[in-house]
Amino acid sequence: MNITIKAGEKEIAATLQDNAAAKDFFSRLPLTLVLEDYGDTEKISYLPDKLSTAGAPAMGQPFRGAIAYYVPWGNLCIFRKAFGPSGGLVILGSVDGEGLKALDVPGKFRVTIDVKR
């Protein structure tokens, strides 16, 4: 499942995995969200509704460029840095290639996530 993340004039390609949470997320696109810093590790935004996590592992291993869903808070995460295994974290997919550089900036900004056309 190929998606785009548009931040201003920049369009970033990303690929979602084949799992229940990623499919649920994909079915809700397009989504416009405000990403904000969480620590120095990730960008986050709270989703309007919780995603299905049927069959998801209890822990996820985030990596630079990982797109994930943090079940306890109901938020989307895009990891700017690798991080240790985290309970309740479901990996949805990843940013393709060098696209993460467009999101690797401090502060809040609006993005639109949509199905790649």
N, C-alpha and C positions, 0 to 999 in steps of 0.2 A: 504494500500500500504506500504509494508515493504522495507526499504532501509538500506544500510550500509554506514558509513562514516569511511574511512580508513585514519588514521593519523599515518604515520610511520608504525610500526609493530602492532599498536592497531587498532582493528576494532570495531566500535560502532554501535549498532542497533538503528534504529529510525523508527517511524511510521508516515506516512502522513495522513492527513484528507481527507475526501471526498468533496473537493471543486474544482472549476475550476482552481485556481492558483496552487494548489497541483498537480492536474492531469497534467497540463501543465509542471510543474517542473519535474514530474516523467517521462514524455515522452521524456525529454531531457537527461536523464541519459544514460551513465555515464558522469559525469562532474568532471574535476580536477580544483580546485580553490585554491587560497592562502587566508587563513583566517588571519585577523589582528584585533587587539583590537580597539574597539570604546568605549572610556571612560573606565570605570571599569565594564561595564554592559554586553557587548556583543562582539561577534566575528562577523565580517562582511566580505563579498566579493561581488564585483560587478559581476553581471551575464552578459553573452555576449549579451543577448536580453531580452526585457521586457516580463514578464509573463502575461497571460490572467487573469484578475481580475473580470470577469463577475459574478455578484451576490454577490460580497464580501461586507461585512459590511464596513462602513466608518471608523470605529475604531477597533483596535485590542488590547487585553489585554495580554501583554507578561508575561510569568512566567519563572522560572528557568528551562532550558531545552527546551524552545519553539524554534521551527524553524519557521522563519517568512520571509516575503517578504515586504520590504519597498518600496512602489510604487513610491514616488517622486524621489528616487535616483536609483531605479532599482537594489537594492542589497539584497542579502540573509543575514539573521541575525540568529545567534544562541545565545540565551540569557543565560548568566552565572548567572544572578541575575534577580529577578522579577523587573518589571518596571511599571509605570503608563500607563493608556490607551493612545494609540497613534493614531492620525489620519493618514490614509494611510498605516497602518500596517496590513498585512493579515497573519494570523496564518496558516502555512502550515502543521505543525505537531509537533512532540516532540521527543527528545532523550529518549530512553527507559532505565529504571533502573538507574544504577550508571554510565552509559557510559559517562556522561558529564564530569566526572573527567579527562578523557583523553584530553579534549579540554579546561579545566579550568586552562590553563597555559598562562603566558604573552608572547607577541611577535607574529611574523608572522610564519606561517607554512602551508605547502601544504597538502591538503586533496583530496581524490577521493571519490565522492558520487556516489553510484551505486544501482541498484535494488538488493535486497537480493535474493540470489540464494540458 
